[in-house]
Each structure stands twice: as structure tokens, then as C-alpha cells.
Amino acid sequence: MNANIIRALEIRYACRLERLTGGYTNFAYLMAGAEPPLVAKVTNLSNEDTLNEIQAMKLVQGSCDTPAIHEVSEMDGMRILVMDCMPGVSAQSVLDAGDWARAEQIYSRMGQLLASQIHSQPYQLLEQGLRLSNRSALSQMIKRLEFVPGPLSRDSLQLLSAADAQDQPWVLTHGDYGVHNILCEPEGTLHVLDWEWAEWGGPLNDVAWVCWFTKLHYPGQAQKLNAAFIRGYLSGNPLSFTPQQLKASSLYKVWNVLHRLRIAPKEVQREWVRRLEWTLNEDFSDLHGSSHS
């Protein structure tokens, strides 16, 4: 990051900036010594995701346990977002440590939080600045991505058309909900981070993404964890869906990632094409607790 920005923040907040790692999409710094504890997130002015994140975080203030925004400023072609530094450890670290009993409790609470504190916000037609779901335009997006093999595109289109979930009323969705964006405290409090992909859309998109992520990265524990998550979610929002619709919503999320990778390195594109193929071949009917339409 630009040394002028680091120096300006350290002087203004009487702190020392320390680079944060572990999945942060952009340059993020702990503002050590600041009171209260703060984090600075720095992105290019051209990054529309940051503007989307700011809008979403403002929208959920007071209803969802997420960092409060202290300042948004611009300097040397960069946008600086200063927000609360939330306590706790990454929920994903609990899974990586193999603490499956605690992980199951976290997944249940994640479901409850998503239903009661995020998806409880219905679509607001006049709410400006927050991204809208592009699921209705997905077929055109699929046809334009030349680095994806034709058979995978055709199979995706066929499954998406057969399992449309567009009749679900739109709500606020996080867009990248999951253990990788959750901090958990010892007593169980969860904090939700990274709202860059938030959008108005169908609630099943968030539900599916949690299940997809868990099945991909933790296949041995996915059935138990996802069942706990869905039970927790349905306790706050009795959403009706089929395993086929859950798979279709997962495909929607994967294709949106692929769309973002149009100019990415070839190896990254190949990895996500592999994940697309995996998604098409994966069985989503093992998710106990799902409600069938």
C-alpha cells in the first residue's frame, strides 16, 4: 500500500498498521493501538465491490453483528474504509482444527443468524447502491464465457432451467456467507465480515453457498454440519426448497465467480472450471433438514 496512506492513518488514529492475512480480498490492516480497536481496508477507487460492501454494512447496522463503519475516505486513488475490529477467531479455524462438536454448534448458529438478522430484511425497491441479483441474466453470462467447456455450460443451463427458484421473494443476501467470513467468540457470539458480494436476491443463494463450500472443503463432515446449518436456518425462516433447487443456486454462485475470472490467470480459471464440474456431478439430496416443495 502507498506509504503516504499508511503514514496518514497512523498519525490520524495514533496507531501502527499491521497487515492482516488469512483470506482478505483487499489490503487490510489492523490499526494496532487505536481505541476502539480498528481495521483499515484499502481498495482502488475503481473497485465497485467496496462501495457495495459499504452500502450493505450501513444497511445491517443495528440488526446484524457486523463491524461499524467509522470513516470512508479517498487518498492517492484509493478508497479507505475504517471499521471496527471484531473479537473472536475465524470460524473456519475451528473446522481446520477438527473440533467438530463446536463446529456443529457454530453451523446451527450461522443458520439462525442468517435467517433472523440478514434474510429478515426484505427487498427495498428504493434502496440505492446495493447490487441486484443477476440470476435472470445468467444464461447470457454462461454463453459468453469462452474458457468454460461447452458441455459444462449446456449442463448448467439445463439444470438451472429445470430448478428455477426465482419465485422466492428477494431479501438482503450476504453473497459470500460461510465460516470463512465469520468470527466466533468463546461464548458463541458470531460476527459477520466481508459484505463485498452482498445483493438483493433469493435467500436460497446464501443457504446453498454455505452447503456448497462445506461439501467441497470438508466432505467427511459436510452432511452433519450442513444439516445443523439448515435446521438452524429453518427455525427462523421456514423456506421451502428441493435439493435440485439447492444445487441450482450453487451453480448460480459458481458461475458468478467464473464471470469474475474472465481475465484471471489460466490456472485459476481451470480450478474454478473443475469446481463447476464437481458441482454438476455432486449429489445435494443428502442434506437432511431441507424442506421439500
Buried (B, 14 or more C-beta within 10 A) or exposed (E): BEEEBBEBBBEEBEBBBEEBEEEBBBBBBBBBBBEEBBBBBBBEEEBEBBBBBBBBBBBBEEEBBBBEBBEBBEBEEBBBBBBBBBEBEBBBBBBEEEEBEBBBBBBBBBBBBBBBBBBBBEBEEEEEEBBEBBBEEBBEBBEEBEEBEEEBBEBBBEBBEEBEBEEBEBBBBBBBBBBBBBBBEEEEBBBBBBBBBBBBBBBBBBBBBBBBBBBBBBEEBBBBBBBBBBBBBBBBBEBEBBBBBBBBBBBBBBBBBBBEBEEBEEEEBEEBBEBBBEBBEBEBEBBEBBEEE
